[in-house]
């Protein structure tokens, strides 16, 4: 083991262990990496489910379709901006 690494051993209750396993898994991290991030002051984020990515892809496709119509119906530009804002808000939330 490298000299700058320290092996940590700790006892958890069954409930604490389940919570650590669940929380790390939801973030797509190993338990060790989850703890490292917490110790460095970062709050690990839950990884979005597949449905989120499907929704985002659907919004991208909708925006692309609306954008293609703008030369023929300029009033659609407002809807494109609204879709762009929604996409940005969703990305920021994740």
C-alpha positions in Angstrom: 0.0 0.0 0.0 1.4 3.5 -0.9 2.8 5.5 2.0 0.2 8.3 1.6 -2.7 5.9 2.0 -4.2 4.9 5.3 -6.3 1.7 5.8 -9.4 2.5 7.8 -11.4 0.0 9.6 -14.7 0.8 11.3 -17.8 -0.8 12.7 -21.3 0.0 11.4 -24.7 -1.2 12.5 -26.6 -3.3 9.9 -28.8 -0.2 9.3 -25.8 2.1 8.8 -24.2 -0.4 6.4 -27.3 -0.8 4.4 -27.6 3.0 4.1 -24.0 3.4 3.1 -24.4 0.6 0.4 -27.6 2.2 -0.9 -26.4 5.8 -0.9 -23.1 4.8 -2.6 -24.9 2.7 -5.2 -27.4 5.5 -6.0 -24.5 7.8 -6.7 -22.8 5.1 -8.9 -19.8 5.0 -6.5 -18.0 2.4 -4.4 -18.5 2.8 -0.7 -14.8 3.8 -0.4 -15.2 6.5 -3.0 -18.5 7.7 -1.5 -16.7 8.2 1.9 -13.7 9.8 0.2 -15.9 12.4 -1.4 -17.7 13.1 1.9 -14.4 13.6 3.6 -13.2 16.0 1.0 -16.3 18.2 1.5 -18.1 17.1 -1.6 -21.7 15.9 -1.5 -22.0 12.9 -3.9 -25.0 13.3 -6.2 -27.5 10.6 -7.1 -27.2 9.5 -10.7 -30.3 10.1 -12.8 -32.3 7.1 -13.8 -32.6 6.0 -17.4 -36.0 7.7 -17.6 -34.3 11.1 -17.0 -32.0 10.6 -20.0 -34.9 9.4 -22.2 -36.8 12.5 -21.2 -33.9 14.8 -22.0 -33.3 13.1 -25.3 -37.0 13.6 -26.2 -36.7 17.3 -25.3 -33.6 17.6 -27.6 -35.5 15.9 -30.4 -38.5 18.1 -29.9 -36.3 21.2 -29.9 -34.6 20.0 -33.1 -38.0 19.5 -34.8 -39.2 22.9 -33.7 -36.0 24.6 -34.8 -36.3 23.2 -38.2 -39.7 24.9 -38.5 -38.5 28.4 -37.5 -37.7 29.5 -41.0 -41.3 28.8 -42.0 -43.0 29.9 -38.8 -40.8 32.4 -36.9 -43.3 32.6 -34.0 -42.1 29.1 -33.0 -38.8 30.7 -31.9 -40.5 31.4 -28.5 -41.3 27.7 -27.9 -37.7 26.8 -28.8 -36.4 29.2 -26.2 -38.8 27.7 -23.6 -37.6 24.2 -24.5 -34.0 25.3 -24.2 -34.7 26.8 -20.7 -36.4 23.6 -19.6 -33.4 21.5 -20.8 -31.0 23.8 -18.9 -33.1 23.7 -15.7 -33.2 19.9 -15.9 -29.5 19.7 -16.4 -28.8 22.0 -13.5 -31.1 20.0 -11.2 -29.0 16.9 -11.9 
